[in-house]
């Protein structure tokens, strides 16, 4: 069966968004790596209130929340796999959802590509604090099959409104997830969490 991204149908729209941010962790890179490697302990806590359930060793089913355009709403569930780190880089990719896990099969398709890269900046003379910076980047594409009546609207309006809505959703979810990971890491290690910074979009 073809996925929506492979179907040439005017009712199928692709919406895209990107996000980037930088987390400051007040600990050496090996400590941050050990925390990120143990995602079974923190991923559910930090993803809440989104619904999360494990699939396989490194995978999770994640319900993003309600997505809608022109009165047509879906609440997509996506499968994500948190790949083991390679040279300080972690990747999160889309994986197939097990059959029967969603009633919306065939109505939407998601491609989620994220990376987290660790870097220890050079310490200033006399500064005893060790920092690790975690750069978080996400590219998200969502294909959704809209009702046929939507094709009667101007193409540019349908596309721009959907892109704008998805960008808002991605920023809200990603910003909250970034804060929660940063706060959870410092709390679990008895460290003072740095103040929240404005996201780098």
Secondary structure as the mmCIF struct_conf table of DSSP 4:
data_model
#
loop_
_struct_conf.conf_type_id
_struct_conf.id
_struct_conf.beg_label_comp_id
_struct_conf.beg_label_asym_id
_struct_conf.beg_label_seq_id
_struct_conf.end_label_comp_id
_struct_conf.end_label_asym_id
_struct_conf.end_label_seq_id
HELX_RH_3T_P HELX_RH_3T_P1 UNK A 4 UNK A 6
TURN_TY1_P TURN_TY1_P1 UNK A 10 UNK A 11
STRN STRN1 UNK A 12 UNK A 25
BEND BEND1 UNK A 26 UNK A 27
HELX_RH_AL_P HELX_RH_AL_P1 UNK A 29 UNK A 37
TURN_TY1_P TURN_TY1_P2 UNK A 38 UNK A 38
HELX_RH_AL_P HELX_RH_AL_P2 UNK A 39 UNK A 47
TURN_TY1_P TURN_TY1_P3 UNK A 48 UNK A 49
BEND BEND2 UNK A 50 UNK A 50
STRN STRN2 UNK A 52 UNK A 55
TURN_TY1_P TURN_TY1_P4 UNK A 56 UNK A 58
STRN STRN3 UNK A 59 UNK A 69
TURN_TY1_P TURN_TY1_P5 UNK A 70 UNK A 71
STRN STRN4 UNK A 72 UNK A 86
TURN_TY1_P TURN_TY1_P6 UNK A 87 UNK A 88
STRN STRN5 UNK A 89 UNK A 95
HELX_LH_PP_P HELX_LH_PP_P1 UNK A 96 UNK A 98
TURN_TY1_P TURN_TY1_P7 UNK A 99 UNK A 100
BEND BEND3 UNK A 101 UNK A 101
TURN_TY1_P TURN_TY1_P8 UNK A 103 UNK A 104
STRN STRN6 UNK A 105 UNK A 105
TURN_TY1_P TURN_TY1_P9 UNK A 106 UNK A 107
STRN STRN7 UNK A 108 UNK A 119
HELX_LH_PP_P HELX_LH_PP_P2 UNK A 121 UNK A 124
TURN_TY1_P TURN_TY1_P10 UNK A 125 UNK A 126
STRN STRN8 UNK A 132 UNK A 145
HELX_RH_3T_P HELX_RH_3T_P2 UNK A 148 UNK A 152
BEND BEND4 UNK A 153 UNK A 153
HELX_RH_AL_P HELX_RH_AL_P3 UNK A 155 UNK A 188
TURN_TY1_P TURN_TY1_P11 UNK A 189 UNK A 190
HELX_LH_PP_P HELX_LH_PP_P3 UNK A 192 UNK A 196
#
